[in-house]
Amino acid sequence: MPATIDFYLARVAQCDKEAQETNLANVKERCLRSKAAWQIMSDRALLVQIDRKRQALDKMRKKDDHLD
């Protein structure tokens, strides 16, 4: 997993931890919103990584087809 995705997931975990540790409703709400935002960024980065790998694989297959 790229460092970026690891970073995003670390932020997700940190926000979750902070949300669980607080007794203040507004702080908990802020932490949970932040957690959701970091999770979205992680999900998007993962989708980009998957798409890049799929494109590279398709490119290799096309190259192999031309060799046959």
C-alpha positions in Angstrom: 0.0 0.0 0.0 1.4 3.4 -0.9 2.5 5.7 1.9 -0.4 8.1 1.1 -3.0 5.5 1.8 -1.2 4.4 5.0 -1.2 8.1 6.1 -4.9 8.4 5.4 -5.7 5.2 7.3 -3.5 6.4 10.3 -5.6 9.6 10.4 -8.8 7.6 10.3 -7.6 5.6 13.3 -6.4 8.7 15.2 -9.8 10.4 14.7 -11.6 7.3 15.8 -9.5 7.1 18.9 -10.0 10.8 19.7 -13.8 10.4 19.2 -13.9 7.5 21.6 -11.8 9.2 24.3 -13.8 12.5 24.5 -16.9 13.2 26.5 -17.6 16.4 24.7 -20.4 16.0 22.1 -19.0 18.7 19.8 -15.5 17.3 19.8 -16.8 13.8 19.2 -18.8 15.1 16.3 -15.8 16.9 14.8 -13.6 13.8 15.2 -16.2 11.6 13.5 -16.6 14.1 10.6 -12.8 14.2 10.2 -12.7 10.4 10.3 -15.2 10.2 7.5 -13.3 12.7 5.4 -10.0 10.8 5.8 -11.8 7.5 5.0 -13.1 9.0 1.8 -9.6 10.2 0.8 -8.2 6.7 1.5 -10.9 5.0 -0.5 -10.3 7.4 -3.4 -6.6 6.8 -3.3 -7.1 3.1 -3.3 -9.4 3.3 -6.3 -6.8 5.3 -8.2 -4.2 2.7 -7.4 -6.4 -0.1 -8.6 -7.3 1.8 -11.8 -3.6 2.5 -12.5 -2.8 -1.2 -12.1 -5.7 -2.2 -14.3 -4.5 0.2 -17.0 -1.0 -1.1 -16.8 -2.3 -4.7 -17.1 -4.5 -3.7 -20.1 -1.5 -2.0 -21.8 0.6 -5.2 -21.3 -2.1 -7.4 -22.7 -2.4 -5.2 -25.8 1.3 -5.3 -26.2 1.2 -9.1 -26.0 -1.6 -9.3 -28.5 0.5 -7.3 -31.0 3.3 -9.8 -30.6 1.2 -12.8 -31.5 
